[in-house]
Amino acid sequence: MSTKNTDALSRLTNALKVLPNVGPKTAQRMAYELLQHKRAGAEELVAAIQAALLQVHHCRLCNTFCEGELCAICADKTRDAKRLMIVQMPVDVASMESANCHDGLYFVLMGQVNPTQGADLQAIALDKLVTRLQEYEVEEIIIATNFTAEGDATAYVLSQLLTDFPAKITRLARGMPLGGELEYVDAGTLAQAVYERRNIK
């Protein structure tokens, strides 16, 4: 194999390691699979990534991914704009919508506080959240972070940040399993946690 080909293969392998839970060996196997058996799929993957990088950005209001100025939920006039649920990732919005337990709007932090992995306050969109709350009146803010150490730390940071806001502050009930992430909780448990949410302020 030529040096040029070796460099290209190494570059592909290293690029695949940016995916979550993909280590060196998994990335290498993925690279071999794409090159040996899935070349057409690899070309479609490249095109899809390029299109997404050009077209997908953050919703002006809730910070989730979308292609327009506003996502479909923020643009929906039938939603209760006075209730704002704060979640960590877009997948959490999908989980809440599947549970059909929240008819308000969302704000997506796009991360969590995790000092042990270098994810400090810069890892979450606090500035955007503050701007959102200053521009639009909200009566209740529901903190819907995961019930993990990182989720609890993020919830604490949010509760401190929101102390001076006039809105009612609540968090999902502890019916959520300890160490549980919203993405993996069944719809019934998720809905019950929303309905029985507790006051923080």
C-alpha positions in Angstrom: 0.0 0.0 0.0 1.4 3.4 -0.9 2.1 6.1 1.6 -0.6 8.3 0.1 -3.2 5.6 0.7 -2.0 4.8 4.2 -2.3 8.5 5.1 -5.8 8.7 3.7 -6.9 5.6 5.6 -5.3 6.9 8.8 -7.1 10.2 8.3 -10.5 8.5 7.9 -9.9 6.3 11.0 -9.0 9.4 13.0 -12.0 11.3 11.7 -14.3 8.5 12.8 -13.0 8.7 16.4 -14.9 12.0 16.8 -18.1 10.0 17.1 -19.3 9.2 20.7 -18.1 5.9 22.1 -15.9 5.2 19.1 -12.4 4.2 20.1 -9.4 3.5 17.8 -10.2 -0.1 17.1 -13.9 0.6 16.4 -13.0 3.5 14.1 -10.5 1.3 12.2 -13.2 -1.4 11.7 -15.7 1.2 10.5 -13.1 2.6 8.1 -12.4 -0.9 6.7 -16.1 -1.6 6.3 -16.8 1.7 4.5 -13.9 1.2 2.1 -14.4 -2.5 1.4 -18.2 -3.0 1.4 -20.0 0.3 1.7 -18.4 2.7 -0.7 -21.7 3.9 -2.1 -23.0 4.4 1.5 -19.8 6.3 2.4 -20.4 8.7 -0.5 -23.9 9.3 0.7 -22.6 9.8 4.2 -20.1 12.4 3.0 -22.9 14.2 1.1 -25.2 14.1 4.0 -22.6 15.5 6.4 -21.7 18.3 4.0 -25.4 19.2 3.6 -26.0 19.2 7.3 -23.0 21.4 8.0 -24.3 23.9 5.5 -28.0 23.9 6.3 -28.4 22.9 10.0 -27.9 25.5 12.7 -29.4 26.5 16.1 -33.0 27.6 16.6 -33.1 31.3 17.5 -35.3 30.7 20.5 -34.7 27.2 21.9 -31.2 26.5 20.6 -32.0 23.0 19.2 -31.0 22.0 15.7 -33.1 23.2 12.8 -32.9 24.5 9.2 -35.0 27.6 9.5 -34.8 30.5 11.9 -37.2 28.7 14.3 -37.7 25.0 14.9 -41.2 23.5 14.4 -42.0 23.6 18.1 -41.0 27.2 18.6 -43.0 28.2 15.5 -46.1 26.4 16.7 -48.5 29.1 18.0 -50.6 26.6 19.9 -47.9 25.8 22.4 -48.0 27.4 25.8 -45.2 30.0 25.6 -45.4 30.8 29.3 -44.0 27.4 30.3 -40.4 26.7 29.4 -38.7 23.3 29.9 -34.9 23.2 30.0 -33.3 20.0 28.7 -29.8 18.9 27.9 -29.9 17.7 24.4 -32.3 17.6 21.4 -33.0 13.9 22.0 -34.6 14.9 25.3 -37.1 17.1 23.5 -38.0 14.1 21.3 -38.5 12.0 24.4 -40.8 14.6 26.0 -42.8 15.0 22.9 -43.2 11.2 22.6 -44.5 11.1 26.2 -47.0 13.9 25.3 -46.6 15.5 28.7 -45.5 19.0 28.0 -47.3 21.5 25.8 -45.0 24.4 26.4 -41.7 25.4 24.8 -38.2 24.1 25.3 -34.6 25.4 25.7 -31.8 23.0 24.8 -28.5 23.5 26.7 -26.6 21.3 24.2 -24.5 19.8 27.0 -24.1 19.4 30.7 -21.8 20.5 33.5 -19.1 17.8 34.1 -15.9 19.2 35.7 -14.2 15.8 35.7 -14.3 15.8 31.9 -13.5 19.5 31.4 -17.2 20.4 30.7 -17.6 23.5 32.8 -20.2 26.3 32.4 -18.9 27.1 28.9 -20.2 23.7 27.8 -23.9 24.8 28.1 -25.7 27.7 26.5 -26.3 29.8 29.6 -25.9 33.2 27.8 -28.5 32.2 25.2 -30.8 31.0 28.0 -30.6 34.3 29.8 -31.2 36.2 26.6 -34.2 34.0 25.9 -35.7 34.6 29.4 -35.1 38.4 29.2 -36.8 38.8 25.8 -39.9 36.6 26.4 -42.1 36.4 29.5 -42.1 33.0 31.2 -44.3 32.0 34.2 -42.8 28.6 34.9 -39.3 27.2 34.1 -39.1 23.4 34.3 -35.6 22.0 34.8 -35.5 18.6 33.1 -31.9 17.6 33.3 -30.9 13.9 33.7 -30.8 12.4 37.2 -27.1 11.7 37.0 -24.3 13.4 38.8 -23.7 15.6 35.8 -27.4 16.3 35.4 -27.7 17.2 39.1 -24.7 19.5 38.8 -26.3 21.2 35.8 -29.7 21.5 37.6 -27.9 23.2 40.5 -26.1 25.7 38.2 -29.5 26.5 36.6 -31.3 26.9 39.9 -28.6 29.4 41.0 -28.7 31.2 37.7 -32.5 31.5 37.8 -32.8 32.7 41.4 -33.6 36.3 40.4 -36.0 35.5 37.7 -39.7 36.1 38.7 -40.8 32.8 37.2 -41.8 29.7 39.2 -38.9 27.2 39.1 -39.6 23.4 39.2 -37.7 20.2 38.5 -38.9 16.8 37.4 -40.0 14.5 40.2 -37.7 11.9 41.7 -39.8 9.2 40.2 -37.1 9.2 37.6 -34.6 6.4 38.2 -31.4 7.4 39.9 -28.7 7.7 37.3 -31.4 7.8 34.6 -31.1 9.7 31.4 -34.3 11.1 29.8 -33.5 9.5 26.4 -33.9 6.0 27.9 -36.8 6.5 30.3 -40.2 5.1 29.3 -42.9 7.5 28.3 -45.1 6.7 31.4 -42.4 7.4 33.9 -41.3 10.5 32.1 -44.9 11.9 32.0 -45.3 11.1 35.7 -42.1 12.9 36.5 -43.4 16.0 34.7 -46.8 15.9 36.3 -45.3 15.5 39.8 -42.5 18.0 39.3 -41.4 19.8 42.5 -40.8 23.4 43.3 -37.3 24.7 43.5 -38.3 28.4 43.9 
